[in-house]
């Protein structure tokens, strides 16, 4: 359904440190900067793009929005969570845990306060 998700950042290098750490913890690759100055992460068929706002106003977050990132295993979710926390992403909500539907989930905020989650697919 989606081709990509684009979020704003007020400090791209700070975002690069955070997202490089979290995506490599999931088995992905560090981001690449395109010719327009946007960070691009491609993983598991999806793309996350991070940019400074085109209108030159400060980047802000969506109230109530969450970006969920697919993980292959609970170990990947835990590695993602640990890498994010070590790189400026405060843990939020409950500790990493299995949900009633069988998905294993963890939550962080990125350095620009975007709410993120890594999760495995629900059971059966």
N, C-alpha and C positions, 0 to 999 in steps of 0.2 A: 504494500500500500504506500509506504513512504520511500522516497529516494534518499533523503538525508534529514538530519536535524541540525539546525544552526543555532548556536547560542553566542551571546556576547561576553566579552571579557574586557576588563579595564587594564589588565597587565598580561599580555600574551605569553611572555617568557615564564611568568609564574604559572600560568595555565599549562604551558608546555611541560614543565617539570612535574606537575600533578598528573596530567593525563598520560604522559609517557610512562610514568611509574605504574599507573593503574592498568593501562592497556597491556603493557608487557607482562604484568602479573597474571593476566588472563590468557597469555600466549600470543598476544597481538604484537604489533610493531609500533615503534615510536611514530609520532605524527610527522607529517611533511608540510612545509610552508609552500603555498602556491604563489603564483606571480602577483596575486592581489593582496598578499599578506595574511591569508587565512590559514589556520592550522587545520589539517585534515587527517582524520583517523578512520581507517577502513578495517572492519573486523566482522567476521561471520556474516558477510553479505550486507552489512549496514555501514553508513558513513555518519560520523559526527564531525561537524565543522565548527570552529571557534574563531570569532572575528571581533575586532573592535567595531562598534556601531558605525555604520555609514554616515549617519546624521551627526556624528562627532559628539553626541551627548553621552553621558555615562551609561554603561551597561547596567541593566537591572534584571531581576529574576521574576519568573512567573509565580505568583502566589497560588499555591495548590498544585503546581506542576511538578512532575517527577520524570526523569529520564531513566529508563530501565535498560541495563546492559546485559546481554545474554552471557551466561557462563556455562561451561561444560560440566562442572562438578562443584560440590561443596568446597573442596580444597581450593579451586580457582576463586570462588567467592571470598573465602577467608584471605587468600593472598591479595586479592584486589582491595579488600577492606584494610588490611595491614599496610599495603603500599600507599593507599590514599591517606591514611591517618599519619604516616611518616612524612608525607609530602604536602602538608597544609590542609588536609580535608578532615574537618571534625566529624567524628561518628555522631549519628543522630538516631532517634527513635530507639528501638530495642536492639540488643546485641545481635550479631548474626545468628540466625536460627532457621529451623525448618518450619514452614507454615502448615496449617491443617491440610492443604491440598498437595503436600509433598514437595513443593518448591523450597529451595534453600536460599535465603535472602539476607542481604546486608545493605545498610544505608549510610551515606556520607553526604556532606556538603562539599562542593568544590571551592577553591579559593575565592570565587566570585559569588558564592552562596547559592549556586544552583543545586537543587536536590537531586541526588543520584541514587540508584539502586543497582546492585548486581544480583542476578538470580539465575538459578537453574530452572529448567522446565518443570511444571507440575507433574506429579505422578500420574501415570496411566490415563 
